[in-house]
Amino acid sequence: MLFTRRRAIQNLSLGGMSLAMASCLRSIQAHAAGNEKTLPKRFVFVVKSSGIDKFNLVPDGLENHFTNPDDGKKLGNRGRRPGPLVDLSLATQKLPEKLAALDSFKDRLTIIQSLSGVGFRGNHTKGFGTLSLHDSETVAVAPTLDCLLGQHLSNGPYPMYGMAMNGKLLGTDKPGDTYCYPNLSAYGPAKPVAYQASPRKAFLELFGSAVATPAELEKKLALNGNLMDFLTEDARRVEKQLAGDDKERFALYLESFDSLRKTEEKKAALLDRVQAHAPELTDRYDAITPSARIESHFEIASSALIAGLTNVITLRPDTLGVKYSELGLSDHVHAIGHLGENRASNGWTGHQARMEIEKLHLKEIAKMAKKFDSIPEGDGSMLDNTMIVYMSCSSGDHHCPGYDWPFVLLGGMGKKLKMGRYIEYPKYGDKGHRTVGNLYLSLMHAAGLETAQTFGQMDSNLKHLDLKGPLEELLS
């Protein structure tokens, strides 16, 4: 019976189908055939502000190079103690308290410590440099990792999609309800990606076809088509009167309208799939508490990936101006980053407050992973072909020198990455030390994207080290 079903699906023709529907069918065919190599690959980047504490990512019982052995207190930005490469299985290790929500996924969890990203500036954030590894805190000068992967992997309406709490580094307590620019993602120089801050607007943008009537959907598509037809006719007349740079700018203007029409056409082609996987539109999408916003963004992101609207999503769960009032904190993230052993408004130390905020994010990551793991794909699940990356825009500390940049990876990439590991590289400058660029090359390699030997700007202080290629310890 299974063979008959597989043969029938494999024999379905792609001829005459739209790009989005053809992509959907290829995914179904790959699943039916159990062909792991052709199954879709997906990425979710969860980029926290104010650093991710590295000292509480070490499994219980292992020597912690990020704390003082005498009193157990956290060492400073460059205070980590020297040590050799650590590369071991998590199977027999007890996860630290912060990662408890991911315990059931230990076999698909990898913790990476002590990668550096010092070749570019940043104070509270590396900005666009976080994902491009260039000196571009506020102005995009190169394509970022998520956009490169999105262009390579996504056949749906959106190469990549971003959602953020708001666009301000230090702003008001109330999250924004429109597009914002968190200075994280870019398709190239001066091509930043706008993120959606409002869960409700993200829902309508991504899943509007799921709640629209057939008549409304047909009207919208017809309107977009008529508008483009009108512009095309009008453009021929205008174009004759332009020359040089003006002509080029006008062409880009027209291209943006054409891109909007193509996006709507691709969403229309995925209508059945979008309707099947759209989340329920609830009042929570209008809530302004950070936890509600974060939960909503993760829910929408999960559904968008399942529906095939994109294969790459970047989430910005907070900024320095956010206050986690539901945790009893009146201090904003920026203030908490400076507390250290001092007490926050609810009595926690700054270190504990930072950990509880990170646990809130990791809880949502666990929920997302559980959802993906429940969806069969090939010989495994959707999680086995999805990589969730939890990281920070400011390495492992509130201020971001970038000497120790921790990453938490969850999922799989068609078995091309070794998961279920704890990997800690030697400290900055020591033999065997590696950089964030080497990690990004590893992710790109696993996704089937051709790469150069390096990614981003090289660190002039590490000329004595071989920093080419992906991380050997991570590749299968």
C-alpha positions, 0 to 999 in steps of 0.5 A: 500500500505504501509503495503504491502511494509513493509511486502515485505521488512520484508520478505527479507532474510538475508541468504547468504548476506555479513555482510555489505549488511545484515547491510544495509538491517536491516536498511531498514527493521527497517525503513519500520517497524517503529521500533525505537529500531532497527534503526541504531545509529550514532555519530559525534564528532567535537573536536575543539582545544583551548577550547570552550568559555563557557561564551557565551553559556548561553541563553539570560536572564539567570544569567551567572555564567561565567561573572562578574556581575558588568562589564559583562567581562569573568571570568578566568579558575576557576572564575565561580560564584557558583550557583545551578543546572540549568535544563530548556527547550530551547523552551522559551529561546533565544539562544546566538549569537554563537548558532544562526545557530542552532535555527531551531533545538532548540528542538533537541539541548542540552547545557551542562555546568560545567562538569569537567575533572581534573583527568588527565593532559593537557596543550593545549590539553588533547590529547587521554585523551579528549575521554578516560578520562585517563592521556594520552596526547600523548600516548594512554593508554585506548580505547576512547569513539568514538572507543568504540561506533564505534565498538559497532554500526558500521557494515560497513567497518570502525568502526570509521573514523577520519578527521583532519586539520593536525597532528601538535599542532603548525605547518605550516599554510598549512594543511597536505595532508596525514594521521596524528595522532592528538592524539585523538582516540585509540582502546586501549593502543598503538593503536592510530587511524590515521586521514585523513587530505586531503579531496581528499584522504578521498573521494577516500578512502571512495568513490573510488568505486563510481568513479571506473569503474566495471573493476577497482573495480573487479581488485582491489578486485582480487588483494587484494584477490590474495595478501592475498592468497599468504601471507597465503601460505607464512605465513605457511612456515615463521610461522614454523621458528618463536617462542614467541614474533616474532610469535605474531608480525608476526600474527599481521602483517598478520592480518593487511592485512586481515583487509584491504581486509575485508574493501574493501569487505565491501565497495564493498558490499555497492557499490550501496549505496556508489554511490548513496550518494557519494559527488561530487568531486570538486576543493574545496577538494584541497583548503587549507583555513581552512573554505574550509577544514572544509566544505569538511570534514563535507560534506564527513562525512555526506555522509559516514554516510548516505552511511553506511560506518561507524556509528561514525566519529570524526572531528578535525576542527583545531589545534593551528597552524591554521590561519583563514585567510578568517576571516581576521585573521593573528593570529593563534589559539594559539595566539588568545587564549591568547588575551582575551580583546586585539585586533586581527589582524582584530580588533576583541577582542580575545573573539570575534575572538574565537566566530567567529571561533566557529560560522564557525564550528557551521554553518557546524554542522547546515548544517549537521543536516539539511541534516540528518533531510531531510532523513526519518528514522522510524517515524522521520529522520536520525537526530533523530538517530544521535548525533552530539557532539561539544566539545573541547580537552581543556575544556572551555579555551585556557589552559585546567585545565578542571574545566568547560567543555562545550558540545553542543549536537545536534540530538537524540538517539532514544528518549533516551536522553532529548533534547532541554535543557540547563543544567548547573551543580554546580561548581567544588567541590560543591554538585551536581557537575558532570564530563565528565565521567558521560556524556560519560556514558550517551552517551554510555547508549543511544547507548545501550552499556553496561557500568561500573558505571564510565568511565575513571580516577576518580578525587581524589579531588571529593571523597566526591561526588557521580560520578557514572552512567550517567547524570539523567538530560539527560536521558529520 
